Amino acid sequence: MKLLQRAAGPLLFLGLWVLLLAGGRSSFLRDPGTFWHVKTGEKILDEGFIDADPFTFTFPGKPWTPYQWLGEVAMALVHKIGGLDSLLVCATALIAGLFAWLAMRMLRTGLHPVAVLAVLGLALAAAASHFHVRPHLITMVGIAATVAAVADVEAGRFSWRRLIWLVPAYWVWCNVHGGALGGLVTLALAVAGWIGLWLFKRPSPIRSWKDAALLIAIGLACGATAFATPYGADIVKTWLEIMFMPRLPEIVREHARTELSDPSAWPVFVLGAVYLFVLAGVHPRNWRASWFLPLFWFLQACFRVRHAPLFAVAALVGLADIWPHTRWAAWVAAQRPDFYNAAGLPVKWGRFGRWVPFAAVGFALLLQSFDLSVPLIGSGWAKLDPAYWPTEQIETLKQHEPADPAKARIFTDYIDGGFVIYHAPGYRVFVDDRCELFGDEWLVRFVRAGSGDPGPSIAAWEVEYGRFEFAMVRTGSPFDEHFKNRRDWSSINPGTTANFYERNAIVRVPMAKP
């Protein structure tokens, strides 16, 4: 038992990592952003910081801010080692490490491991729909770390002055992903709550106006890091632009409301109910400001699907902090001391345990760098689902990829632009999923054209943006029917997921407006 306690951290990490690698072989690679994130990072490494669209022929040279540049550079560097296999290994390890750390916080409360694993499984189910190889994974870590730091300060485990470490952490976060804005709001809510508790003479980390002023200064310093980037205020402008696109929820599922009719959302609501139940076990006079931060993220998860994993990690932090103070815990300790030990459980990572994740990931990357095929961690394990991605067209794309970008214009569905950018970067695509580049109104028009008769729209687009020589569209879609019935287009490689078309050379269409 003592050995298990000493090695609880590494065992949790390895167990979660294996589970995620086994179950996420394809599901972690279902987001089109994964593809263009890698290519953006490679461009920054090769050419320096870019500030205009390099991928499309619809908006070539249009100002565009790669607001996730640091995450994209990191993805490009990892990708150089072993391609998608290396990205999968690192993404799953990041999530496994995060949830192992959160599980350790719960175990230290004295709860039975079975109960902890049950809650952990619920949180994983609530967050799983957003387990993708993308920079947004860092936001899950950032929210968990911010809520944990605030909870530790309010519990008296360390002084609020140690929150100063958040300043450099937020600088990294701001350059990796726009979710740092959510972290800043979380920190601001906590400080405001502490000031309110202090003013009403309730227990608070703040003891004076000087404390309040210094805490506000730390928060402002964290906020200022958003402007300490290669793109200055443009990164913040992009964050706000995406956040306030009114029509984005119509076309991007992760920006839509969480619906109870969606089975994937049920774990989110169940976890919310569990959190409210546990919080109700504490008398209101003993409530802490930090305990309401997960509820803020629960509301955000109801408003936007993409916030579900942020609620999940915040809830795990809150549950570990609240449980020992509840009347439910007192009752269980009295009735079932074998299920809950109020003295806590001294679980640890062990002297060398904290290096296990780094050693495991390093070993996996080493195998991949030598192209060694080993289940789970070796080369070739990551797999693009051929029923989801048009993998059958990869060779065709490469075979028809012209050297001249002016002749390499390809029309694609919304979801496949990034796929083409990654596998055949010589093309210039018509559209991809960078909503900040195209704007929500433009994307809504595109999606509507693809759900009806796309002919008039395609003719208008060719007048506006110029003729394109190739098309890769989803099999059976209205776009597919359009190109199939056009005499000036030939089907090169009919596929079950997507079809590849090439324009016949003898047919001419209007060129772009001068």
LUMMAR-400169 format. One record per residue (C-alpha): residue number from 1; y, x, z. Coordinates in pm, 1 decimal, decimal comma. Example, Ala and Ser with C-alpha at 12.3 -4.5 7.8 and 13.67 -1.06 7.14 Angstrom:
BEGIN
{1; {-450,0; 1230,0; 780,0}} {2; {-106,0; 1367,0; 714,0}} 
END
This chain:
BEGIN
{1; {0,0; 0,0; 0,0}} {2; {239,8; 281,8; 87,5}} {3; {162,3; 450,2; -242,4}} {4; {248,5; 127,2; -425,4}} {5; {572,6; 97,8; -232,2}} {6; {670,0; 452,6; -320,4}} {7; {587,0; 404,0; -687,4}} {8; {704,1; 43,6; -725,3}} {9; {994,1; 135,5; -952,3}} {10; {797,2; 340,5; -1208,1}} {11; {513,6; 86,4; -1209,2}} {12; {753,6; -199,8; -1274,1}} {13; {924,1; -8,0; -1551,0}} {14; {602,0; 92,4; -1724,3}} {15; {456,4; -256,8; -1695,4}} {16; {766,7; -423,0; -1837,9}} {17; {801,9; -158,8; -2109,2}} {18; {444,6; -204,1; -2230,8}} {19; {487,5; -582,4; -2223,0}} {20; {808,0; -566,5; -2427,3}} {21; {665,4; -318,8; -2678,0}} {22; {356,8; -532,0; -2727,5}} {23; {541,4; -861,7; -2757,8}} {24; {858,6; -740,7; -2924,5}} {25; {713,1; -537,7; -3210,1}} {26; {877,7; -771,5; -3463,3}} {27; {1091,9; -1006,1; -3253,1}} {28; {1328,0; -725,5; -3145,4}} {29; {1403,6; -671,0; -3515,6}} {30; {1501,6; -1024,4; -3616,3}} {31; {1877,3; -978,6; -3607,0}} {32; {2054,0; -874,5; -3931,3}} {33; {2311,7; -681,0; -3730,6}} {34; {2051,5; -416,4; -3647,5}} {35; {2057,5; -299,3; -4008,2}} {36; {2429,9; -263,0; -4070,4}} {37; {2490,7; -125,9; -3719,6}} {38; {2270,2; 171,1; -3809,6}} {39; {2444,7; 224,1; -4144,3}} {40; {2788,9; 197,1; -3984,9}} {41; {2692,0; 462,7; -3731,6}} {42; {2565,3; 688,3; -4009,2}} {43; {2891,9; 648,2; -4202,1}} {44; {3095,8; 740,0; -3894,7}} {45; {2880,8; 1048,3; -3838,6}} {46; {2907,1; 1151,0; -4204,9}} {47; {3264,6; 1051,7; -4291,1}} {48; {3450,2; 1011,1; -3962,6}} {49; {3602,3; 691,8; -3828,5}} {50; {3622,3; 419,1; -4090,2}} {51; {3874,3; 136,1; -4086,8}} {52; {3788,0; -63,8; -4400,2}} {53; {3486,6; -255,1; -4523,9}} {54; {3241,1; -16,7; -4697,1}} {55; {2957,3; -257,9; -4774,2}} {56; {3072,5; -562,2; -4975,4}} {57; {3222,9; -627,9; -5316,0}} {58; {3390,7; -945,2; -5193,3}} {59; {3627,4; -764,0; -4958,4}} {60; {3611,3; -393,9; -5053,5}} {61; {3868,1; -192,5; -4864,9}} {62; {3973,6; -486,1; -4648,3}} {63; {4075,5; -363,0; -4300,4}} {64; {3775,2; -380,1; -4072,2}} {65; {3735,0; -238,9; -3723,0}} {66; {3386,6; -121,3; -3620,2}} {67; {3451,0; -235,3; -3264,1}} {68; {3099,9; -130,8; -3157,0}} {69; {3138,7; 218,3; -3301,8}} {70; {2994,8; 414,8; -3008,3}} {71; {2686,7; 194,7; -2989,7}} {72; {2645,1; 224,3; -3366,0}} {73; {2668,9; 602,4; -3353,9}} {74; {2408,1; 606,7; -3077,0}} {75; {2182,1; 382,8; -3286,0}} {76; {2225,1; 610,6; -3588,7}} {77; {2133,4; 918,8; -3385,1}} {78; {1823,9; 753,2; -3240,3}} {79; {1732,3; 624,9; -3585,8}} {80; {1733,8; 981,4; -3721,7}} {81; {1440,7; 1062,4; -3490,6}} {82; {1193,7; 798,0; -3596,1}} {83; {1368,4; 510,5; -3770,0}} {84; {1312,2; 159,0; -3642,9}} {85; {1029,5; 282,2; -3418,2}} {86; {1271,6; 493,8; -3216,1}} {87; {1523,8; 211,9; -3193,4}} {88; {1253,2; -24,2; -3067,7}} {89; {1134,8; 224,2; -2805,1}} {90; {1484,4; 280,4; -2669,7}} {91; {1584,5; -87,3; -2673,7}} {92; {1271,3; -198,6; -2488,4}} {93; {1306,1; 87,7; -2240,9}} {94; {1665,7; -13,3; -2167,8}} {95; {1563,6; -371,1; -2090,9}} {96; {1256,6; -262,3; -1892,5}} {97; {1465,8; -25,5; -1683,3}} {98; {1729,5; -291,8; -1617,5}} {99; {1484,4; -561,0; -1507,9}} {100; {1276,4; -314,3; -1304,5}} {101; {1592,9; -218,5; -1114,7}} {102; {1677,3; -585,3; -1055,7}} {103; {1321,8; -657,6; -939,7}} {104; {1347,0; -370,3; -692,6}} {105; {1657,6; -529,1; -540,9}} {106; {1461,8; -849,9; -488,9}} {107; {1156,8; -674,2; -346,2}} {108; {1371,3; -499,9; -86,0}} {109; {1462,8; -839,2; 58,9}} {110; {1104,0; -871,0; 181,7}} {111; {988,8; -1137,6; -63,2}} {112; {624,2; -1125,5; -165,9}} {113; {575,5; -945,7; -500,0}} {114; {421,0; -1260,8; -648,8}} {115; {741,3; -1456,4; -581,2}} {116; {953,1; -1172,5; -720,0}} {117; {745,6; -1150,0; -1037,1}} {118; {769,6; -1527,5; -1083,6}} {119; {1149,7; -1521,6; -1066,2}} {120; {1157,9; -1210,0; -1280,8}} {121; {945,7; -1381,8; -1544,8}} {122; {1178,9; -1682,4; -1543,2}} {123; {1481,5; -1456,6; -1592,4}} {124; {1308,9; -1268,7; -1874,1}} {125; {1227,3; -1599,3; -2044,1}} {126; {1590,2; -1709,5; -2009,5}} {127; {1715,6; -1388,0; -2168,1}} {128; {1439,4; -1317,5; -2421,1}} {129; {1596,8; -1496,6; -2717,2}} {130; {1862,7; -1224,2; -2723,5}} {131; {1636,4; -923,7; -2697,0}} {132; {1741,8; -754,8; -3020,1}} {133; {1809,2; -396,0; -3121,0}} {134; {2186,8; -421,7; -3101,8}} {135; {2469,1; -271,6; -2893,6}} {136; {2498,8; -599,1; -2701,7}} {137; {2209,2; -482,8; -2479,6}} {138; {2462,6; -260,1; -2302,6}} {139; {2656,4; -570,7; -2202,7}} {140; {2350,6; -695,5; -2013,6}} {141; {2346,2; -367,6; -1821,9}} {142; {2722,9; -379,6; -1768,4}} {143; {2728,0; -733,6; -1629,2}} {144; {2434,0; -660,2; -1397,8}} {145; {2597,1; -339,4; -1273,0}} {146; {2934,9; -507,0; -1218,1}} {147; {2791,9; -802,6; -1024,8}} {148; {2568,9; -567,7; -820,3}} {149; {2861,0; -338,1; -735,6}} {150; {3072,9; -632,9; -626,6}} {151; {2786,4; -778,3; -419,7}} {152; {2721,6; -442,8; -250,3}} {153; {3088,1; -406,8; -161,2}} {154; {3109,2; -757,1; -15,4}} {155; {2787,0; -703,5; 180,1}} {156; {2934,0; -386,9; 331,5}} {157; {2678,7; -156,7; 175,2}} {158; {2959,9; 65,4; 51,9}} {159; {3339,9; 69,5; 42,1}} {160; {3535,7; -100,4; -234,4}} {161; {3685,7; 240,7; -312,5}} {162; {3358,6; 335,1; -480,1}} {163; {3439,7; 80,3; -748,4}} {164; {3647,6; 355,4; -905,7}} {165; {3330,4; 464,0; -1089,5}} {166; {3365,9; 148,0; -1294,2}} {167; {3662,9; 298,9; -1479,5}} {168; {3465,6; 558,9; -1682,4}} {169; {3174,1; 315,4; -1710,2}} {170; {3403,8; 55,5; -1863,8}} {171; {3542,7; 308,9; -2110,0}} {172; {3191,7; 365,1; -2244,8}} {173; {3120,7; -7,1; -2240,6}} {174; {3441,9; -96,1; -2426,7}} {175; {3351,3; 142,1; -2707,0}} {176; {2993,4; 16,4; -2729,2}} {177; {3032,7; -361,6; -2723,3}} {178; {3297,1; -629,7; -2685,6}} {179; {3107,3; -784,3; -2394,6}} {180; {3310,8; -549,9; -2177,0}} {181; {3570,9; -827,2; -2183,6}} {182; {3325,4; -1042,4; -1987,2}} {183; {3282,1; -762,1; -1737,0}} {184; {3658,1; -740,1; -1688,3}} {185; {3676,2; -1115,0; -1625,3}} {186; {3387,9; -1085,9; -1376,5}} {187; {3564,8; -808,3; -1186,9}} {188; {3892,9; -1000,9; -1189,8}} {189; {3723,6; -1312,7; -1047,4}} {190; {3567,0; -1107,2; -768,7}} {191; {3897,5; -942,5; -669,7}} {192; {4077,9; -1278,3; -682,9}} {193; {3807,3; -1428,8; -462,0}} {194; {3837,3; -1148,5; -208,4}} {195; {4213,3; -1185,5; -193,5}} {196; {4172,9; -1560,4; -141,9}} {197; {3920,4; -1510,2; 137,8}} {198; {4150,0; -1258,2; 306,6}} {199; {4451,7; -1488,8; 285,1}} {200; {4249,3; -1769,5; 443,7}} {201; {4129,6; -1525,9; 712,2}} {202; {3770,0; -1532,7; 597,7}} {203; {3545,3; -1221,7; 583,0}} {204; {3656,8; -1007,7; 290,1}} {205; {3645,4; -642,1; 181,2}} {206; {4025,4; -660,6; 167,3}} {207; {4207,2; -592,1; 491,6}} {208; {4567,1; -551,5; 376,4}} {209; {4805,7; -587,2; 83,8}} {210; {4750,7; -218,8; 20,7}} {211; {4377,9; -281,1; -28,1}} {212; {4458,6; -568,8; -260,9}} {213; {4702,4; -358,3; -462,9}} {214; {4457,0; -70,6; -499,5}} {215; {4176,6; -302,5; -605,8}} {216; {4403,8; -463,1; -863,1}} {217; {4492,3; -112,3; -983,7}} {218; {4121,8; -32,5; -1032,3}} {219; {4081,8; -353,0; -1229,9}} {220; {4384,1; -272,1; -1447,0}} {221; {4251,3; 79,5; -1506,1}} {222; {3920,2; -70,2; -1621,7}} {223; {4112,6; -301,0; -1854,5}} {224; {4320,7; -14,4; -1990,6}} {225; {4004,8; 162,2; -2110,1}} {226; {3976,9; -104,5; -2381,2}} {227; {4278,4; 57,6; -2548,3}} {228; {4152,1; 415,1; -2500,5}} {229; {3948,5; 405,0; -2820,3}} {230; {3976,7; 557,7; -3167,5}} {231; {4100,2; 218,6; -3291,3}} {232; {4347,3; 143,3; -3013,5}} {233; {4437,6; -222,4; -2971,9}} {234; {4247,6; -320,1; -3289,1}} {235; {3923,1; -333,3; -3091,8}} {236; {4068,9; -582,9; -2845,1}} {237; {4216,2; -788,2; -3131,4}} {238; {3872,1; -806,7; -3291,4}} {239; {3713,3; -921,8; -2963,9}} {240; {3965,4; -1202,9; -2929,2}} {241; {3943,3; -1296,3; -3296,6}} {242; {3567,3; -1348,4; -3273,4}} {243; {3590,8; -1530,3; -2942,0}} {244; {3842,0; -1784,4; -3068,3}} {245; {3693,1; -1859,3; -3411,5}} {246; {3670,2; -2239,1; -3380,0}} {247; {3409,8; -2297,0; -3650,7}} {248; {3175,6; -2008,7; -3574,2}} {249; {2942,7; -2225,3; -3360,2}} {250; {2872,9; -2435,8; -3671,4}} {251; {2698,1; -2149,6; -3849,7}} {252; {2594,9; -1894,7; -3585,4}} {253; {2343,5; -2024,6; -3334,7}} {254; {2426,2; -1774,7; -3062,0}} {255; {2785,5; -1897,4; -3054,7}} {256; {2684,2; -2263,1; -3020,4}} {257; {2638,4; -2465,5; -2703,3}} {258; {2307,9; -2443,7; -2518,8}} {259; {2125,5; -2770,8; -2580,2}} {260; {1870,6; -2915,3; -2340,2}} {261; {1673,1; -3032,9; -2642,9}} {262; {1604,2; -2668,5; -2734,4}} {263; {1285,2; -2548,6; -2556,8}} {264; {1411,8; -2188,4; -2555,9}} {265; {1698,9; -2305,9; -2334,2}} {266; {1478,5; -2462,3; -2066,8}} {267; {1428,4; -2137,8; -1868,6}} {268; {1809,1; -2104,1; -1850,6}} {269; {1848,1; -2445,0; -1688,7}} {270; {1549,5; -2392,5; -1458,3}} {271; {1691,7; -2059,1; -1343,5}} {272; {2026,8; -2230,7; -1287,1}} {273; {1856,5; -2495,4; -1072,7}} {274; {1675,7; -2226,2; -872,0}} {275; {2001,7; -2042,2; -812,8}} {276; {2182,0; -2356,9; -695,9}} {277; {1890,8; -2441,4; -464,9}} {278; {1895,8; -2097,0; -303,4}} {279; {2275,7; -2102,9; -267,7}} {280; {2254,1; -2445,5; -102,4}} {281; {2045,6; -2286,3; 171,0}} {282; {2352,7; -2103,8; 306,1}} {283; {2620,5; -2283,6; 509,2}} {284; {2944,8; -2297,8; 306,3}} {285; {3135,6; -2106,8; 574,0}} {286; {2909,5; -1807,3; 503,8}} {287; {2943,9; -1812,9; 125,9}} {288; {3069,0; -1497,2; -44,0}} {289; {3285,6; -1467,8; -351,8}} {290; {3028,5; -1254,4; -533,2}} {291; {2768,4; -1528,8; -504,5}} {292; {2967,7; -1750,5; -739,9}} {293; {2982,0; -1496,2; -1021,7}} {294; {2634,7; -1594,5; -1152,3}} {295; {2751,9; -1958,0; -1157,6}} {296; {3043,7; -1853,7; -1375,7}} {297; {2794,5; -1699,1; -1618,0}} {298; {2573,5; -2006,9; -1597,7}} {299; {2867,7; -2215,3; -1719,8}} {300; {2931,3; -1960,9; -1993,9}} {301; {2563,5; -1980,2; -2093,5}} {302; {2599,5; -2358,7; -2124,9}} {303; {2901,8; -2315,4; -2352,2}} {304; {2750,4; -2038,7; -2566,9}} {305; {2386,6; -1948,6; -2618,8}} {306; {2464,7; -1577,5; -2635,6}} {307; {2562,9; -1570,5; -2265,0}} {308; {2216,6; -1672,3; -2140,9}} {309; {2095,1; -1313,6; -2077,7}} {310; {2416,6; -1234,8; -1890,4}} {311; {2352,8; -1526,9; -1659,1}} {312; {1990,6; -1416,4; -1616,8}} {313; {2074,7; -1065,5; -1495,3}} {314; {2365,1; -1187,7; -1279,7}} {315; {2135,9; -1449,0; -1122,1}} {316; {1877,9; -1186,1; -1024,2}} {317; {2148,0; -986,1; -849,1}} {318; {2277,2; -1295,9; -671,3}} {319; {1935,6; -1423,9; -564,2}} {320; {1848,0; -1091,0; -404,3}} {321; {2176,3; -1096,4; -213,1}} {322; {2168,1; -1461,5; -104,8}} {323; {1803,1; -1515,0; -11,2}} {324; {1796,8; -1335,5; 328,9}} {325; {2088,6; -1551,5; 448,9}} {326; {1933,1; -1887,8; 363,2}} {327; {1765,1; -2135,9; 594,3}} {328; {1481,7; -2137,0; 342,8}} {329; {1420,1; -1768,4; 417,2}} {330; {1423,6; -1832,2; 792,5}} {331; {1169,6; -2113,3; 754,0}} {332; {937,1; -1908,4; 531,4}} {333; {960,4; -1609,9; 767,3}} {334; {852,7; -1831,3; 1055,8}} {335; {580,2; -2020,3; 873,4}} {336; {450,1; -1761,5; 627,3}} {337; {541,5; -1409,2; 739,2}} {338; {286,4; -1279,4; 491,3}} {339; {495,7; -1427,6; 210,2}} {340; {835,1; -1315,9; 333,8}} {341; {909,1; -1029,7; 570,6}} {342; {1264,2; -1061,2; 701,9}} {343; {1266,4; -689,9; 784,6}} {344; {1251,0; -612,5; 414,1}} {345; {1009,9; -413,0; 203,4}} {346; {1085,9; -39,2; 173,3}} {347; {1004,4; -5,2; -195,1}} {348; {1127,5; 306,8; -372,8}} {349; {1128,0; 482,9; -704,7}} {350; {974,9; 787,0; -540,5}} {351; {1089,8; 1148,7; -555,8}} {352; {1005,1; 1186,8; -921,3}} {353; {979,6; 819,4; -1013,0}} {354; {1333,9; 789,4; -1141,3}} {355; {1246,8; 1040,8; -1412,6}} {356; {949,3; 839,1; -1536,0}} {357; {1153,7; 623,1; -1779,4}} {358; {1319,1; 929,5; -1931,8}} {359; {988,5; 1115,7; -1958,7}} {360; {813,8; 815,1; -2113,9}} {361; {1087,3; 755,7; -2370,1}} {362; {1111,0; 1126,0; -2447,1}} {363; {737,2; 1146,7; -2507,7}} {364; {748,8; 843,7; -2737,3}} {365; {1036,9; 989,2; -2938,2}} {366; {850,6; 1317,6; -2967,3}} {367; {547,2; 1139,7; -3111,9}} {368; {766,8; 955,3; -3359,0}} {369; {951,5; 1268,5; -3464,6}} {370; {615,3; 1414,5; -3569,8}} {371; {520,3; 1086,5; -3740,5}} {372; {218,0; 1041,6; -3513,6}} {373; {72,9; 691,8; -3515,9}} {374; {-11,7; 575,6; -3163,4}} {375; {-23,6; 210,6; -3049,3}} {376; {297,9; 84,1; -2886,7}} {377; {492,7; 408,6; -2875,4}} {378; {398,5; 593,9; -3191,3}} {379; {521,9; 594,7; -3549,0}} {380; {466,5; 275,7; -3744,7}} {381; {453,5; 38,9; -3450,7}} {382; {785,0; -136,4; -3523,2}} {383; {720,3; -398,3; -3788,8}} {384; {955,1; -620,6; -3984,8}} {385; {799,9; -966,6; -4001,0}} {386; {734,6; -1036,4; -4373,1}} {387; {761,4; -1408,9; -4307,8}} {388; {1113,5; -1357,5; -4172,2}} {389; {1244,0; -1064,8; -4377,4}} {390; {1198,5; -1013,8; -4755,7}} {391; {1001,4; -692,2; -4711,6}} {392; {822,7; -765,9; -5039,0}} {393; {1151,5; -692,0; -5218,7}} {394; {1224,4; -350,1; -5068,5}} {395; {1067,7; -150,3; -5351,4}} {396; {1225,2; -376,0; -5612,6}} {397; {1565,9; -330,7; -5452,7}} {398; {1528,6; 46,2; -5463,9}} {399; {1397,4; 53,2; -5820,9}} {400; {1696,8; -142,1; -5952,9}} {401; {1958,9; 28,9; -5738,3}} {402; {2219,9; 167,7; -5983,9}} {403; {2399,4; 492,0; -5915,2}} {404; {2735,2; 334,7; -6003,2}} {405; {2856,1; 105,8; -5716,6}} {406; {3061,6; -95,0; -5966,7}} {407; {2735,1; -203,1; -6130,6}} {408; {2543,9; -253,3; -5807,2}} {409; {2686,6; -585,6; -5697,1}} {410; {2422,0; -810,9; -5548,6}} {411; {2440,3; -1171,2; -5436,5}} {412; {2248,2; -1240,4; -5116,4}} {413; {2199,0; -1508,0; -4858,2}} {414; {2403,8; -1474,3; -4540,5}} {415; {2115,6; -1336,5; -4335,1}} {416; {2000,8; -1077,2; -4589,7}} {417; {2320,4; -880,5; -4647,4}} {418; {2242,6; -638,2; -4366,8}} {419; {1884,0; -604,6; -4487,6}} {420; {2007,8; -484,2; -4827,9}} {421; {2272,3; -257,6; -4673,0}} {422; {1998,8; -83,3; -4472,6}} {423; {1719,4; -52,7; -4730,5}} {424; {1926,8; 3,0; -5045,3}} {425; {2274,9; 120,8; -4943,6}} {426; {2375,6; 185,0; -5305,2}} {427; {2436,6; -187,9; -5354,7}} {428; {2753,1; -373,6; -5265,7}} {429; {2657,7; -706,3; -5110,1}} {430; {2830,1; -1040,8; -5145,2}} {431; {2807,6; -1136,1; -4777,3}} {432; {2657,8; -1027,9; -4446,6}} {433; {2691,2; -1151,0; -4088,2}} {434; {3009,7; -965,0; -3985,4}} {435; {3206,7; -1278,7; -3904,8}} {436; {3519,0; -1081,1; -3813,1}} {437; {3538,3; -954,4; -4172,6}} {438; {3482,4; -1281,9; -4357,9}} {439; {3633,1; -1528,7; -4112,2}} {440; {3468,5; -1849,0; -3995,0}} {441; {3629,4; -2073,0; -4259,9}} {442; {3498,9; -1854,6; -4544,4}} {443; {3150,5; -1842,4; -4392,6}} {444; {3140,4; -2218,3; -4340,1}} {445; {3223,2; -2270,6; -4708,5}} {446; {2949,5; -2026,6; -4806,2}} {447; {2689,0; -2198,2; -4587,4}} {448; {2786,5; -2539,9; -4721,1}} {449; {2760,3; -2415,6; -5079,1}} {450; {2410,0; -2292,0; -5003,0}} {451; {2300,6; -2629,8; -4872,6}} {452; {2409,8; -2832,3; -5177,8}} {453; {2472,1; -2758,1; -5543,3}} {454; {2585,5; -2392,4; -5538,4}} {455; {2666,3; -2373,5; -5911,8}} {456; {3040,8; -2452,6; -5900,6}} {457; {3092,7; -2223,7; -5601,8}} {458; {2909,0; -1932,0; -5763,5}} {459; {3114,1; -1975,0; -6083,1}} {460; {3435,4; -1974,5; -5879,3}} {461; {3323,0; -1671,5; -5679,2}} {462; {3252,0; -1475,1; -5995,3}} {463; {3603,2; -1548,9; -6119,4}} {464; {3752,9; -1446,3; -5785,8}} {465; {3536,2; -1148,3; -5693,0}} {466; {3392,5; -1032,2; -6025,2}} {467; {3055,1; -1055,2; -6187,3}} {468; {2746,1; -946,8; -6000,3}} {469; {2438,8; -809,4; -6170,9}} {470; {2168,2; -886,9; -5916,4}} {471; {2071,4; -1158,6; -5671,2}} {472; {1818,7; -1173,7; -5389,7}} {473; {1793,2; -1520,6; -5240,4}} {474; {1549,5; -1704,5; -5018,8}} {475; {1261,6; -1871,4; -5200,3}} {476; {1309,9; -2243,7; -5245,5}} {477; {1672,4; -2244,2; -5136,5}} {478; {1947,4; -2410,2; -5345,1}} {479; {2063,7; -2059,4; -5440,7}} {480; {1713,4; -1981,9; -5563,3}} {481; {1700,1; -2299,4; -5771,3}} {482; {2037,3; -2213,8; -5924,5}} {483; {1933,0; -1868,3; -6048,5}} {484; {1587,5; -1990,4; -6152,5}} {485; {1741,9; -2249,6; -6384,7}} {486; {2001,0; -2017,0; -6539,4}} {487; {1911,2; -1870,9; -6880,4}} {488; {2135,4; -1573,2; -6823,4}} {489; {1925,2; -1462,5; -6524,2}} {490; {1569,4; -1328,4; -6513,7}} {491; {1330,4; -1332,5; -6221,2}} {492; {1216,1; -975,7; -6160,7}} {493; {996,5; -1012,6; -5855,3}} {494; {913,7; -1364,8; -5734,7}} {495; {821,0; -1355,2; -5368,0}} {496; {710,0; -1585,7; -5090,5}} {497; {1012,7; -1509,2; -4871,8}} {498; {1278,5; -1420,7; -5129,6}} {499; {1317,3; -1383,5; -5505,1}} {500; {1490,6; -1099,1; -5684,7}} {501; {1691,9; -1175,0; -6000,1}} {502; {1872,3; -960,2; -6257,3}} {503; {2138,6; -1077,2; -6499,7}} {504; {2048,6; -1058,5; -6865,6}} {505; {2261,0; -791,1; -7032,5}} {506; {2369,2; -999,9; -7334,4}} {507; {2539,6; -1272,6; -7133,8}} {508; {2903,1; -1237,8; -7036,9}} {509; {3089,1; -1416,2; -6758,8}} {510; {3458,7; -1411,7; -6665,4}} {511; {3573,6; -1100,1; -6487,5}} {512; {3775,9; -1095,3; -6168,1}} {513; {4139,4; -1190,1; -6181,8}} {514; {4369,2; -890,9; -6236,7}} 
END
